[in-house]
């Protein structure tokens, strides 16, 4: 097998979603650092601007998933413009394996978690299937497969700063994900803000994407009057990242913004129900996950609650979350965590 230093140009394919795209950054950073290779990346258009802020990526190629009939020919030409030493398909699905095979590349490498017959399009597979680990670690199999040792996991993103006038500590609240089974009740977020404010001053920002506005309003209505600043649905992904990196804590459900905050090194307090934090929790030592471990049905990995009562999240009460948030905001604890991160 050729060693990593022989690679001069690499094509990465990871189309979506936000968290999954971010989980590939450490592998790309390791490969780029070890080889000096130019890295191009195929991704869905909604993530193009964010990836353009990654210093390890030379060129971002938008994949027109929803408009292949009209934009497909231009995409295929763009895909085949360069010749690659290797194509790395981090998605592992048929929709990503086909472009991987059609790109001009000496090697086509897929992930251990491939599905939908994607394996037929790969010449090689990186690592052995093991779902009992974090997605970041799964993706690092590509580095190991190409002979690159990873000493430090980094998520390089160069985002603009957003100066804020609101006093610290600043806490972002992320109340929504795509699955109802991941969502903590919005009134609980409001109660969390009230409990924190009863013990110390803080500034609260509600964030999320288009379609999350109703949940944001419900959070604001449940919180003390004037306690929250609603930025939900009012930022691009780059602007959201700029806002999150000004926070002292992010309290969030399992969501894309959770992974973005973790990638930016902002402490995350994550609330989990249907999904498994071992696989998709916030990556890093400065974060904390709260979940009920007394229910036999959790994690169910389902977007519908078989019980019908969402007990895994509704029984995770604001009092416990407020206690955890205040512990994470403690300046002595934060200083210890900062020292540990810098070592």
C-alpha positions in Angstrom: 0.0 0.0 0.0 1.4 3.5 -0.9 2.3 5.7 2.1 0.6 8.9 2.8 3.4 11.2 1.6 2.8 10.0 -2.0 -0.5 11.7 -2.1 -0.6 15.1 -3.7 -4.3 15.7 -4.4 -7.3 14.1 -2.5 -11.0 14.3 -3.1 -13.2 14.0 -0.1 -16.9 13.2 -0.4 -19.2 14.0 2.5 -22.5 15.4 1.4 -24.4 16.0 4.6 -25.5 16.6 7.3 -24.0 19.4 9.4 -22.7 17.2 12.2 -21.5 14.5 9.9 -19.6 17.0 7.8 -17.9 18.5 10.9 -16.9 15.0 12.1 -14.8 14.6 9.0 -12.7 17.7 9.6 -10.1 16.0 12.0 -9.4 13.3 9.4 -8.9 15.8 6.6 -6.7 18.0 8.9 -4.5 15.0 9.7 -4.2 13.9 6.1 -3.5 17.5 4.9 -0.9 18.0 7.6 0.9 14.7 6.9 0.9 14.8 3.2 0.6 18.4 2.1 -2.0 17.3 -0.4 -4.5 19.6 -1.9 -7.9 18.6 -0.6 -11.1 19.1 -2.7 -14.5 18.4 -1.1 -17.9 17.4 -2.6 -20.7 18.6 -0.3 -24.4 19.7 -0.6 -24.7 23.4 -1.3 -26.1 24.4 2.1 -22.7 23.5 3.6 -20.5 25.2 1.0 -20.0 28.5 2.7 -19.0 26.8 6.0 -16.5 24.5 4.3 -15.0 27.4 2.5 -13.9 28.6 5.9 -11.9 25.5 6.5 -8.2 26.2 5.8 -7.5 22.6 4.9 -9.9 22.6 1.9 -8.6 23.9 -1.4 -11.8 23.7 -3.4 -15.4 23.0 -2.5 -17.6 21.3 -5.2 -21.4 21.7 -4.6 -23.4 18.5 -5.1 -26.8 19.5 -6.6 -28.8 16.8 -4.9 -32.2 18.4 -5.5 -31.4 19.6 -9.0 -29.4 16.9 -10.7 -31.4 17.1 -13.9 -30.5 20.7 -14.6 -27.1 21.0 -12.8 -25.9 17.5 -13.1 -23.8 17.9 -16.3 -21.9 20.9 -14.8 -21.3 19.0 -11.6 -19.8 16.0 -13.4 -17.5 18.2 -15.4 -16.4 20.0 -12.2 -15.9 16.6 -10.5 -13.7 15.3 -13.2 -11.7 18.5 -13.7 -8.8 17.3 -11.6 -7.0 13.9 -11.4 -6.8 12.6 -7.8 -4.4 10.2 -6.1 -7.3 9.1 -3.9 -11.1 9.7 -3.5 -12.3 9.2 0.1 -16.0 8.6 0.4 -16.9 9.4 4.0 -20.7 9.1 3.3 -20.8 5.4 2.5 -24.1 5.6 0.5 -25.0 4.9 -3.1 -25.4 8.7 -3.8 -21.8 9.3 -2.7 -20.2 6.1 -4.0 -21.2 6.8 -7.6 -19.5 10.2 -7.8 -16.5 8.6 -6.0 -16.2 6.0 -8.7 -16.7 8.5 -11.6 -14.1 10.9 -10.4 -10.7 10.6 -12.0 -8.8 8.8 -9.2 -6.1 6.2 -8.8 -7.8 4.9 -5.6 -11.4 4.9 -4.4 -11.7 4.3 -0.6 -14.9 3.9 1.3 -15.8 3.8 5.0 -16.4 0.7 7.2 -20.0 1.8 7.7 -21.0 1.7 4.0 -24.6 0.8 3.0 -26.9 0.5 0.0 -24.4 -1.5 -2.0 -21.9 1.3 -2.0 -19.1 -1.3 -1.4 -19.3 -2.3 -5.0 -17.9 1.1 -6.1 -14.8 1.0 -3.8 -11.4 -0.5 -4.4 -10.6 -0.3 -0.7 -12.4 0.1 2.7 -10.9 2.0 5.6 -11.0 0.2 8.9 -13.3 -2.4 10.3 -16.9 -1.8 11.1 -17.3 -0.8 14.7 -20.3 1.4 15.7 -19.5 1.4 19.4 -17.3 4.5 19.1 -17.7 8.1 18.0 -18.2 9.1 14.4 -15.0 11.2 14.5 -13.1 8.0 15.4 -14.7 6.1 12.6 -13.6 8.8 10.1 -10.1 8.7 11.4 -9.9 5.2 10.0 -9.1 6.9 6.7 -6.0 8.5 8.1 -4.8 5.2 9.6 -5.6 3.4 6.3 -3.3 5.8 4.5 -0.5 5.5 7.0 -1.1 8.7 8.9 -0.9 8.7 12.7 -3.2 11.2 14.5 -1.7 12.7 17.7 -4.3 15.5 18.1 -7.9 15.8 17.0 -8.5 19.3 15.6 -11.5 20.9 13.8 -9.9 23.8 11.8 -12.5 26.5 11.0 -11.7 30.1 10.5 -14.9 32.0 11.3 -15.3 35.8 11.6 -15.8 37.2 15.1 -19.2 38.7 16.2 -18.7 41.3 18.9 -21.5 41.1 21.4 -22.6 43.7 23.9 -24.4 41.3 26.2 -22.6 40.5 29.4 -21.0 37.2 30.2 -21.6 34.4 30.9 -23.5 34.0 27.6 -25.5 30.8 27.1 -26.9 29.6 23.8 -30.0 27.5 23.9 -30.6 25.0 21.0 -34.2 23.6 21.4 -34.7 21.8 18.2 -33.4 19.0 16.0 -35.0 17.2 13.0 -36.4 14.4 15.2 -39.0 15.0 17.8 -37.5 12.2 19.9 -34.4 14.3 20.3 -36.2 17.5 21.5 -36.3 18.6 25.1 -39.6 20.4 25.8 -39.3 24.1 25.0 -40.9 25.1 28.2 -38.1 23.2 30.0 -35.5 25.5 28.3 -37.5 28.5 29.6 -37.5 27.0 33.1 -33.8 26.3 32.8 -33.1 30.0 32.1 -35.3 31.0 35.1 -33.4 28.6 37.4 -30.0 29.8 36.3 -31.0 33.5 36.6 -32.2 32.9 40.1 -28.7 32.0 41.1 -26.5 34.2 38.9 -26.8 36.8 36.0 -26.5 35.4 32.5 -27.3 36.3 28.9 -29.3 33.7 26.9 -29.4 33.4 23.1 -31.9 31.1 21.4 -30.5 29.7 18.1 -31.6 27.3 15.4 -32.4 27.0 11.8 -35.4 27.9 9.6 -38.4 26.1 10.8 -37.4 26.2 14.4 -39.0 29.6 15.1 -42.1 28.3 16.9 -40.0 26.4 19.4 -37.8 29.5 19.9 -40.9 31.5 20.7 -42.1 28.9 23.2 -38.7 29.0 24.9 -38.9 32.8 25.2 -42.5 32.7 26.5 -41.5 30.2 29.2 -38.4 32.1 30.3 -38.5 35.2 32.5 -39.6 38.4 30.5 -36.7 39.8 28.5 -34.3 37.1 29.5 -33.6 35.7 26.0 -32.4 37.0 22.7 -34.0 35.2 19.8 -31.6 34.6 16.9 -33.3 31.4 15.7 -33.6 31.2 11.9 -31.8 34.6 11.5 -28.3 33.4 10.8 -26.4 31.6 8.0 -24.3 28.6 9.1 -21.2 30.8 9.2 -23.0 33.5 11.2 -24.3 30.8 13.6 -20.7 29.6 14.1 -19.6 33.2 14.7 -22.3 33.6 17.3 -21.6 30.3 19.0 -17.9 30.9 19.4 -18.8 34.0 21.6 -20.7 31.8 24.0 -19.5 30.5 27.4 -21.9 27.5 27.3 -24.3 25.9 24.8 -27.2 23.9 26.2 -28.6 21.8 23.3 -30.4 18.8 22.1 -28.6 16.4 19.7 -28.3 18.7 16.7 -26.1 20.2 14.1 -25.4 23.4 16.2 -24.3 21.1 19.0 -21.6 19.7 16.8 -20.7 23.1 15.5 -20.2 24.5 19.0 -18.1 21.4 20.0 -15.9 21.8 16.9 -15.3 25.5 17.9 -14.2 24.5 21.3 -17.2 25.9 23.1 -18.4 23.9 26.2 -21.5 22.0 25.4 -24.2 20.6 27.8 -26.0 18.1 25.6 -29.4 16.5 26.4 -29.9 13.1 24.8 -32.9 10.9 24.4 -33.3 8.7 21.3 -29.7 8.7 20.2 -26.4 7.5 21.7 -23.8 10.0 22.8 -21.1 7.4 22.4 -21.6 7.7 18.7 -22.9 11.2 18.1 -22.3 13.2 21.3 -20.2 16.4 21.4 -16.6 15.3 20.8 -14.1 16.4 23.4 -13.4 16.4 27.1 -14.8 19.8 28.0 -18.4 18.8 27.2 -21.1 17.0 29.3 -24.0 14.9 28.3 -27.2 14.4 30.4 -29.5 11.5 29.7 -31.7 9.0 31.5 -30.1 5.6 31.6 -33.0 3.9 33.4 -35.3 3.3 30.4 -34.9 0.1 28.5 -36.0 1.7 25.3 -33.4 4.4 25.2 -31.5 4.9 23.0 -34.1 3.8 20.4 -32.6 5.4 17.3 -36.1 6.2 16.1 -37.7 9.5 15.1 -41.0 8.3 16.7 -41.6 7.5 20.3 -43.0 4.0 20.7 -44.1 4.8 24.3 -45.8 8.0 23.1 -44.7 10.0 26.2 -41.1 11.0 25.3 -40.2 10.0 28.8 -36.4 9.9 28.1 -36.5 13.7 27.7 -39.5 14.8 29.7 -38.1 13.1 32.8 -34.9 15.0 32.4 -35.9 17.9 34.5 -34.8 21.6 34.3 -33.5 21.5 37.9 -30.9 18.8 37.1 -29.9 20.6 33.8 -29.6 24.0 35.6 -27.3 22.4 38.3 -25.1 20.9 35.5 -25.0 24.2 33.6 -24.0 26.2 36.7 -21.3 23.7 37.5 -19.9 24.1 33.9 -20.0 27.9 34.3 -18.0 27.8 37.5 -14.9 29.9 36.9 -12.6 27.5 38.9 -13.9 24.5 36.9 -13.5 26.4 33.7 -9.9 27.3 34.5 -9.0 23.7 35.2 -10.7 22.6 31.9 -8.8 25.2 30.0 -5.4 24.1 31.4 -6.3 20.5 30.5 -7.2 21.4 26.9 -3.9 23.3 26.4 -1.8 20.4 27.5 
